[in-house]
Amino acid sequence: MINIDEVLNNISNENLVIPFGRISKISATTITATGLIVAIGDVVRIESQKHIYSVLGMVASIHDKYFDIVPFSFIDGFRIDDKVFLQKDGLSIKCGYGLLGRVVNALGEPIDEKGPIKDIEENSAINKESISPLKRGIIDQKFSTGVKAIDAMLTCGKGQKVGIFAGSGVGKSTLMGMIVKGSQAQIKVIALIGERGREIPEFIHYNLGNNLENTVIVTATSDESSLMRKYGAFTAMAIAEFFRDKGHDVLLMMDSVTRFAMAQREIGLSTGEPPGRGGYPPSVFALLPQLMERAGATPAGTITAFFTVLVDGDDMNDPIADQSRSILDGHIVLTRALTEQGFYPPIDLLQSASRVIDKVVSKEQYNNFLKLKRVLSLIKENEVLIRVGAYTKGMDKELDKALAKKDKIRDFLVQDTSSTYTYEEIINQLQGVVND
């Protein structure tokens, strides 16, 4: 027989009341609320009494008696005194092998109309600490991309972080597609942050050939909120970390770091941060290493990351490009001048560099790389003299040899977007060009 008095005594009064706060102020990008005890990064649910719907938001700043919320979606229809409920502590996403072949948003929710994601193994926090320096693996194995100019002259290693720097319309996304198709990575995670909506299906169709095998795409388009664009990058990194910890070599492609930084700039300025260099508040420059340093090698697996950086007005020293270059282990610079000459991929090899090339290639290949770079440097140094006719053949024997190889070097470095090469084929071609 049930003792009613005992049951009633065991019921906690705290469980009978769901605490909530109320909106005290609304601006175009943030909501200010009071009445809840929250922490930075907490997820809250904001309920509209007028339209009977709710949106999720994240606590971005806390003051003495109130806190600021950045919503994940539009805030039209909300008003003062609408309720705010604490949803959960921090953001997490569901990870598993069921993500492969799917397209998800910044919250890990499928948007490809293929139904719910199955084979989920765990909930993974979006915000994590980067790998401890002493737990990082040594980068000593090459990572083949299938792109001749990169594999021969800017050879990457498994676990390396590389930036692709270029102005708008120069060909970053196309080069991304070539690397995704040409690399031999076991798992590929692609983050498209701040892109135009039409570019998502076009990237899948043209750049990937509608082949999403062993690939996960995370999207946060330009029309979505700044919070979705910010956390789209962290969601992609969390997914890559899940597969890395399962023992895989993962390729992470992110386009673009600049739009990710712009999203944080919107959030920072809306919550009262002072603007700094280039109009970016301090939180932007703190956030970049928090994201990028999470890639790398561990004893379990590797994340080799390529981050595209949209440089402002083709200025390679703009704030985001400059900060990114200092964090990354290499940079690939695409130039508009080469694009206008029909040279593709338009990689300026003299401005680009891989900081691990000498650790992952043979001594013979490294010497061939240095020889070819010397040839390119000689041609570049004397380009003006040659064009105006001020140079006569025979004045410099080394330059004469370099000019004799110019056409063959161009044929080697130019590559059709649909072509891929094995690493061995590329190295043999490099040796043929250098020793001709």
Residue, then its C-alpha position, 0 to 999 in steps of 0.5 A: m500500500i502506497n504511503i501518500d505522505e511519504v511520497l509527498n515528503n520526497i517531492s522537492n519543491e524545486n522540481l515543481v517550479i521551472p525558473f525563468g527570466r524576462i526580457s528587459k531590452i531588445s536591440a537589432t542583434t542582442i536581447t538583454a534579460t534578467g532573473l536567471i543565474v547564467a554563465i557565459g556560453d549557456v544556451v537559453r530558450i526565449e519564448s514569445q507570448k504573442h506569437i507562441y514560438s521560441v528561439l535559442g540563444m547563447v549568453a554572450s556577456i554578463h553584468d551585475k543584474y542582467f545578461d546579454i543573449v545573442p540569438f541563433s535566429f531572427i528575433d522578430g516578434f519578441r517584446i519586453d517581458d517575454k520569458v527566457f528559460l535556461q536550456k542547457d550548459g553549453l552547446s553540444i552536437k551528436c556525433g557518429y558515423g551516420l554523419l558521413g554523406r550528410v549536410v548539417n547546419a551549425l547545430g549539427e541538425p540535418i538540412d539535406e532532407k534525408g531524414p534523421i541522422k542515424d548511428i549516433e555514438e556520443n554527444s560532443a561539446i562544440n567548445k573544447e580546449s586545444i590539444s596539449p602541446l606535449k600531447r601533439g604528434i610530430i608532423d613527419q608524414k606527407f599529406s597528398t592533395g593531388v594538386k601538383a603545385i602544392d604537393a611538389m612545392l608546398t608539400c603538406g604533412k598530416g596534422q598541418k594547418v594551412g591557410i589559403f589566402a586570396g581576394s574575392g573571385v580568385g579561386k579559393s573554393t575551386l582549389m578547395g574542391m580540387i584538394v577534397k577530390g584529390s586527397q586520400a584522407q579517410i574522412k573529409v569535413i567541409a565547413l562553408i561559413g558565410e557563403r551565399g546560399r546558391e554556392i552550397p549546392e553548386f559546391i556539392h555538384y561542381n566541386l565534389g561531383n555530387n560525391l559525399e562519400n566519407t564527407v560531412i558538410v557543415t553550412a552556415t550561410s550569409d543570411e543566418s545569424s552571426l552566432m550560427r556563422k560563428y559556431g558553424a566553424f566550431t561544429a565542423m571542428a568538433i566533428a573532425e575531432f570525433f573522427r580523429d579520436k576514432g583513429h582516422d586521418v581527417l581532412l578539414m576544409m573551412d571557407s572562410v576564416t574571414r567570414f567567421a571573424m566577421a560574425q564574431r565582430e558583429i557579436g563583439l560590437s553588439t555586446g559592447e566590445p571596443p573596436g580595434r584594428g580593422g574594426y575587429p574587437p579583441s575577442v576576434f583575435a583571441l578566437l582565431p587560435q582557439l579554433m585553429e589550434r584544435a587541428g593537429a596530430t595526436p597518437a590516435g589520428t590527425i586533422t589536416a586543416f585548410f582554412t581559406v582567408l578572404v583578404d580585403g582588397d587583395d591586401m595580404n597584410d589585412p588584420i585577419a590575414d596577418q593574424s591567421r598567418s602567424i597561427l598557421d603552419g603554412h600559407i598558400v597565396l593565390t593572386r589575381a594577376l595569375t588568374e588574369q593570365g589564365f594560370y590555374p591554380p593561381i598559386d604564387l609560389l614565391q609568396s607561399a610557404s609550407r613550414v613542414i616541407d623539409k620534415v615530410v619529403s626526401k632530401e632529393q625532392y627538397n633539393n629539387f624544390l629549392k632548384l625550381k624555386r631558384v628558377l622561379s625567383l630568377i625569372k621574377e627578378n628579371e621580369v621587367l627587364i625581359r619585358v622591356g627588351a633590356y635583357t639580351k641572351g648571353m648576359d647571364k647564363e643562369l638566367d638563360k637556363a631559367l628562361a629556357k625552362k619557363d614554358k615547361i615549368r608553366d605546363f607542370l604547374v598548371q592543372d585542370t580543375s578536374s585532374t588529379y595526380t598521385y604523389e609519385e606522378i607529381i614527384n617524377q614530373l618535378q624531377g623531370v622539369v628540374n633535371d631537363 
